Amino acid sequence: MCSNFQPIKRDRQEWVKQHFDCDLPADDWRPETYPTYPALFIYLNDGKPRNECY
């Protein structure tokens, strides 16, 4: 079974900032994400939003 995701678009930066209080990375990313592709994830770390690219 395979999954793919559509990462949030750069034009949604304000929404991300408002809801997660973090910025999207300046690096370009693929329009779709499949297993093994690097992608941006926003998760909570001690109750605070944190973004990481894996």
Biopython code that builds the backbone (N, CA, C, O; Angstrom):
import numpy as np
from Bio.PDB.StructureBuilder import StructureBuilder

atoms = [
    (1, "MET", "N", (0.846, -1.172, 0.000)),
    (1, "MET", "CA", (0.000, 0.000, 0.000)),
    (1, "MET", "C", (0.894, 1.238, 0.000)),
    (1, "MET", "O", (1.909, 1.279, 0.695)),
    (2, "CYS", "N", (0.522, 2.216, -0.760)),
    (2, "CYS", "CA", (1.319, 3.433, -0.897)),
    (2, "CYS", "C", (0.456, 4.644, -0.554)),
    (2, "CYS", "O", (-0.742, 4.668, -0.837)),
    (3, "SER", "N", (1.070, 5.623, 0.044)),
    (3, "SER", "CA", (0.375, 6.872, 0.359)),
    (3, "SER", "C", (1.109, 8.027, -0.286)),
    (3, "SER", "O", (2.331, 7.994, -0.425)),
    (4, "ASN", "N", (0.383, 9.027, -0.672)),
    (4, "ASN", "CA", (1.022, 10.253, -1.112)),
    (4, "ASN", "C", (0.241, 11.433, -0.557)),
    (4, "ASN", "O", (-0.951, 11.333, -0.269)),
    (5, "PHE", "N", (0.939, 12.551, -0.414)),
    (5, "PHE", "CA", (0.357, 13.738, 0.180)),
    (5, "PHE", "C", (0.688, 14.940, -0.682)),
    (5, "PHE", "O", (1.699, 14.953, -1.384)),
    (6, "GLN", "N", (-0.154, 15.936, -0.628)),
    (6, "GLN", "CA", (0.136, 17.200, -1.286)),
    (6, "GLN", "C", (0.557, 18.183, -0.205)),
    (6, "GLN", "O", (-0.272, 18.621, 0.593)),
    (7, "PRO", "N", (1.842, 18.534, -0.171)),
    (7, "PRO", "CA", (2.305, 19.484, 0.848)),
    (7, "PRO", "C", (1.599, 20.831, 0.701)),
    (7, "PRO", "O", (1.152, 21.206, -0.384)),
    (8, "ILE", "N", (1.513, 21.536, 1.806)),
    (8, "ILE", "CA", (0.879, 22.848, 1.789)),
    (8, "ILE", "C", (1.645, 23.776, 0.844)),
    (8, "ILE", "O", (2.871, 23.715, 0.751)),
    (9, "LYS", "N", (0.921, 24.610, 0.169)),
    (9, "LYS", "CA", (1.529, 25.527, -0.800)),
    (9, "LYS", "C", (2.090, 26.752, -0.100)),
    (9, "LYS", "O", (1.615, 27.151, 0.963)),
    (10, "ARG", "N", (3.095, 27.333, -0.705)),
    (10, "ARG", "CA", (3.773, 28.507, -0.148)),
    (10, "ARG", "C", (2.825, 29.692, 0.074)),
    (10, "ARG", "O", (3.046, 30.503, 0.974)),
    (11, "ASP", "N", (1.782, 29.791, -0.735)),
    (11, "ASP", "CA", (0.853, 30.912, -0.570)),
    (11, "ASP", "C", (0.004, 30.786, 0.700)),
    (11, "ASP", "O", (-0.782, 31.682, 1.006)),
    (12, "ARG", "N", (0.155, 29.689, 1.435)),
    (12, "ARG", "CA", (-0.560, 29.484, 2.694)),
    (12, "ARG", "C", (0.300, 29.843, 3.906)),
    (12, "ARG", "O", (-0.041, 29.487, 5.034)),
    (13, "GLN", "N", (1.411, 30.545, 3.679)),
    (13, "GLN", "CA", (2.333, 30.918, 4.744)),
    (13, "GLN", "C", (1.630, 31.620, 5.899)),
    (13, "GLN", "O", (1.899, 31.302, 7.058)),
    (14, "GLU", "N", (0.747, 32.555, 5.620)),
    (14, "GLU", "CA", (0.060, 33.291, 6.689)),
    (14, "GLU", "C", (-0.809, 32.361, 7.530)),
    (14, "GLU", "O", (-0.869, 32.504, 8.751)),
    (15, "TRP", "N", (-1.487, 31.404, 6.882)),
    (15, "TRP", "CA", (-2.313, 30.444, 7.604)),
    (15, "TRP", "C", (-1.446, 29.594, 8.534)),
    (15, "TRP", "O", (-1.797, 29.373, 9.693)),
    (16, "VAL", "N", (-0.319, 29.123, 8.019)),
    (16, "VAL", "CA", (0.599, 28.315, 8.830)),
    (16, "VAL", "C", (1.104, 29.131, 10.010)),
    (16, "VAL", "O", (1.142, 28.633, 11.135)),
    (17, "LYS", "N", (1.488, 30.370, 9.768)),
    (17, "LYS", "CA", (1.983, 31.238, 10.830)),
    (17, "LYS", "C", (0.905, 31.458, 11.898)),
    (17, "LYS", "O", (1.193, 31.408, 13.093)),
    (18, "GLN", "N", (-0.320, 31.697, 11.468)),
    (18, "GLN", "CA", (-1.414, 31.957, 12.401)),
    (18, "GLN", "C", (-1.743, 30.724, 13.249)),
    (18, "GLN", "O", (-1.951, 30.845, 14.456)),
    (19, "HIS", "N", (-1.790, 29.549, 12.633)),
    (19, "HIS", "CA", (-2.224, 28.347, 13.343)),
    (19, "HIS", "C", (-1.100, 27.597, 14.060)),
    (19, "HIS", "O", (-1.343, 26.943, 15.074)),
    (20, "PHE", "N", (0.109, 27.686, 13.551)),
    (20, "PHE", "CA", (1.208, 26.910, 14.118)),
    (20, "PHE", "C", (2.372, 27.759, 14.602)),
    (20, "PHE", "O", (3.321, 27.240, 15.189)),
    (21, "ASP", "N", (2.302, 29.056, 14.360)),
    (21, "ASP", "CA", (3.348, 29.991, 14.777)),
    (21, "ASP", "C", (4.729, 29.564, 14.302)),
    (21, "ASP", "O", (5.701, 29.627, 15.055)),
    (22, "CYS", "N", (4.812, 29.129, 13.052)),
    (22, "CYS", "CA", (6.108, 28.810, 12.460)),
    (22, "CYS", "C", (6.067, 29.177, 10.982)),
    (22, "CYS", "O", (4.995, 29.331, 10.398)),
    (23, "ASP", "N", (7.229, 29.312, 10.395)),
    (23, "ASP", "CA", (7.349, 29.698, 8.991)),
    (23, "ASP", "C", (7.607, 28.479, 8.123)),
    (23, "ASP", "O", (8.244, 27.514, 8.547)),
    (24, "LEU", "N", (7.102, 28.543, 6.905)),
    (24, "LEU", "CA", (7.439, 27.502, 5.937)),
    (24, "LEU", "C", (8.882, 27.711, 5.494)),
    (24, "LEU", "O", (9.345, 28.850, 5.438)),
    (25, "PRO", "N", (9.601, 26.640, 5.178)),
    (25, "PRO", "CA", (10.983, 26.804, 4.733)),
    (25, "PRO", "C", (11.052, 27.500, 3.381)),
    (25, "PRO", "O", (10.118, 27.423, 2.583)),
    (26, "ALA", "N", (12.143, 28.165, 3.136)),
    (26, "ALA", "CA", (12.334, 28.865, 1.863)),
    (26, "ALA", "C", (12.676, 27.890, 0.738)),
    (26, "ALA", "O", (12.530, 28.225, -0.438)),
    (27, "ASP", "N", (13.127, 26.698, 1.088)),
    (27, "ASP", "CA", (13.497, 25.701, 0.080)),
    (27, "ASP", "C", (12.277, 25.241, -0.702)),
    (27, "ASP", "O", (11.169, 25.189, -0.170)),
    (28, "ASP", "N", (12.490, 24.909, -1.964)),
    (28, "ASP", "CA", (11.413, 24.349, -2.779)),
    (28, "ASP", "C", (11.195, 22.892, -2.396)),
    (28, "ASP", "O", (12.136, 22.201, -2.006)),
    (29, "TRP", "N", (9.967, 22.431, -2.508)),
    (29, "TRP", "CA", (9.681, 21.022, -2.295)),
    (29, "TRP", "C", (8.787, 20.531, -3.409)),
    (29, "TRP", "O", (8.196, 21.322, -4.143)),
    (30, "ARG", "N", (8.695, 19.240, -3.529)),
    (30, "ARG", "CA", (7.930, 18.640, -4.619)),
    (30, "ARG", "C", (6.436, 18.894, -4.434)),
    (30, "ARG", "O", (5.966, 19.043, -3.306)),
    (31, "PRO", "N", (5.690, 18.943, -5.540)),
    (31, "PRO", "CA", (4.253, 19.199, -5.435)),
    (31, "PRO", "C", (3.481, 18.040, -4.802)),
    (31, "PRO", "O", (2.375, 18.240, -4.300)),
    (32, "GLU", "N", (4.050, 16.832, -4.819)),
    (32, "GLU", "CA", (3.453, 15.676, -4.160)),
    (32, "GLU", "C", (4.535, 14.963, -3.371)),
    (32, "GLU", "O", (5.708, 14.984, -3.744)),
    (33, "THR", "N", (4.132, 14.332, -2.276)),
    (33, "THR", "CA", (5.078, 13.631, -1.422)),
    (33, "THR", "C", (4.680, 12.168, -1.322)),
    (33, "THR", "O", (3.534, 11.844, -1.011)),
    (34, "TYR", "N", (5.624, 11.299, -1.586)),
    (34, "TYR", "CA", (5.443, 9.852, -1.467)),
    (34, "TYR", "C", (6.416, 9.329, -0.415)),
    (34, "TYR", "O", (7.328, 10.048, -0.007)),
    (35, "PRO", "N", (6.232, 8.082, 0.030)),
    (35, "PRO", "CA", (7.194, 7.528, 0.984)),
    (35, "PRO", "C", (8.622, 7.670, 0.457)),
    (35, "PRO", "O", (8.870, 7.490, -0.735)),
    (36, "THR", "N", (9.524, 7.982, 1.319)),
    (36, "THR", "CA", (10.966, 8.208, 1.097)),
    (36, "THR", "C", (11.281, 9.609, 0.564)),
    (36, "THR", "O", (12.455, 9.972, 0.493)),
    (37, "TYR", "N", (10.275, 10.411, 0.184)),
    (37, "TYR", "CA", (10.538, 11.783, -0.245)),
    (37, "TYR", "C", (10.728, 12.662, 0.992)),
    (37, "TYR", "O", (10.028, 12.474, 1.987)),
    (38, "PRO", "N", (11.643, 13.601, 0.951)),
    (38, "PRO", "CA", (11.721, 14.559, 2.053)),
    (38, "PRO", "C", (10.489, 15.469, 2.019)),
    (38, "PRO", "O", (10.013, 15.841, 0.946)),
    (39, "ALA", "N", (9.986, 15.819, 3.192)),
    (39, "ALA", "CA", (8.796, 16.658, 3.258)),
    (39, "ALA", "C", (8.768, 17.416, 4.577)),
    (39, "ALA", "O", (9.404, 17.017, 5.553)),
    (40, "LEU", "N", (8.031, 18.500, 4.590)),
    (40, "LEU", "CA", (7.857, 19.303, 5.791)),
    (40, "LEU", "C", (6.778, 18.687, 6.675)),
    (40, "LEU", "O", (5.713, 18.298, 6.195)),
    (41, "PHE", "N", (7.066, 18.604, 7.962)),
    (41, "PHE", "CA", (6.090, 18.153, 8.951)),
    (41, "PHE", "C", (6.045, 19.180, 10.069)),
    (41, "PHE", "O", (7.080, 19.690, 10.498)),
    (42, "ILE", "N", (4.861, 19.474, 10.530)),
    (42, "ILE", "CA", (4.691, 20.348, 11.688)),
    (42, "ILE", "C", (4.108, 19.475, 12.793)),
    (42, "ILE", "O", (3.081, 18.822, 12.610)),
    (43, "TYR", "N", (4.772, 19.475, 13.930)),
    (43, "TYR", "CA", (4.302, 18.658, 15.037)),
    (43, "TYR", "C", (4.498, 19.420, 16.341)),
    (43, "TYR", "O", (5.184, 20.441, 16.381)),
    (44, "LEU", "N", (3.886, 18.909, 17.406)),
    (44, "LEU", "CA", (4.013, 19.547, 18.710)),
    (44, "LEU", "C", (5.182, 18.941, 19.469)),
    (44, "LEU", "O", (5.345, 17.722, 19.524)),
    (45, "ASN", "N", (5.986, 19.809, 20.049)),
    (45, "ASN", "CA", (7.103, 19.406, 20.887)),
    (45, "ASN", "C", (6.933, 20.132, 22.216)),
    (45, "ASN", "O", (7.111, 21.348, 22.286)),
    (46, "ASP", "N", (6.591, 19.398, 23.264)),
    (46, "ASP", "CA", (6.269, 20.005, 24.559)),
    (46, "ASP", "C", (5.155, 21.042, 24.435)),
    (46, "ASP", "O", (5.193, 22.088, 25.083)),
    (47, "GLY", "N", (4.157, 20.738, 23.589)),
    (47, "GLY", "CA", (3.007, 21.610, 23.432)),
    (47, "GLY", "C", (3.207, 22.791, 22.506)),
    (47, "GLY", "O", (2.295, 23.598, 22.325)),
    (48, "LYS", "N", (4.404, 22.906, 21.908)),
    (48, "LYS", "CA", (4.685, 24.023, 21.002)),
    (48, "LYS", "C", (4.885, 23.500, 19.588)),
    (48, "LYS", "O", (5.576, 22.501, 19.390)),
    (49, "PRO", "N", (4.279, 24.175, 18.586)),
    (49, "PRO", "CA", (4.473, 23.741, 17.198)),
    (49, "PRO", "C", (5.932, 23.848, 16.796)),
    (49, "PRO", "O", (6.643, 24.778, 17.176)),
    (50, "ARG", "N", (6.345, 22.884, 16.030)),
    (50, "ARG", "CA", (7.727, 22.867, 15.537)),
    (50, "ARG", "C", (7.696, 22.260, 14.146)),
    (50, "ARG", "O", (7.017, 21.259, 13.920)),
    (51, "ASN", "N", (8.422, 22.853, 13.219)),
    (51, "ASN", "CA", (8.424, 22.290, 11.866)),
    (51, "ASN", "C", (9.786, 21.651, 11.597)),
    (51, "ASN", "O", (10.824, 22.133, 12.051)),
    (52, "GLU", "N", (9.747, 20.582, 10.868)),
    (52, "GLU", "CA", (10.952, 19.845, 10.514)),
    (52, "GLU", "C", (10.783, 19.314, 9.106)),
    (52, "GLU", "O", (9.673, 19.029, 8.657)),
    (53, "CYS", "N", (11.872, 19.192, 8.442)),
    (53, "CYS", "CA", (11.858, 18.567, 7.114)),
    (53, "CYS", "C", (12.536, 17.217, 7.232)),
    (53, "CYS", "O", (13.696, 17.136, 7.637)),
    (54, "TYR", "N", (11.823, 16.157, 6.884)),
    (54, "TYR", "CA", (12.369, 14.794, 6.925)),
    (54, "TYR", "C", (12.364, 14.197, 5.553)),
    (54, "TYR", "O", (12.785, 13.054, 5.376)),
]
sb = StructureBuilder()
sb.init_structure("model")
sb.init_model(0)
sb.init_chain("A")
sb.init_seg("    ")
for serial, (resi, resn, name, xyz) in enumerate(atoms, 1):
    if name == "N":
        sb.init_residue(resn, " ", resi, " ")
    sb.init_atom(name, np.array(xyz, "f"), 0.0, 1.0, " ", f" {name:<3s}", serial, name[0])
structure = sb.get_structure()
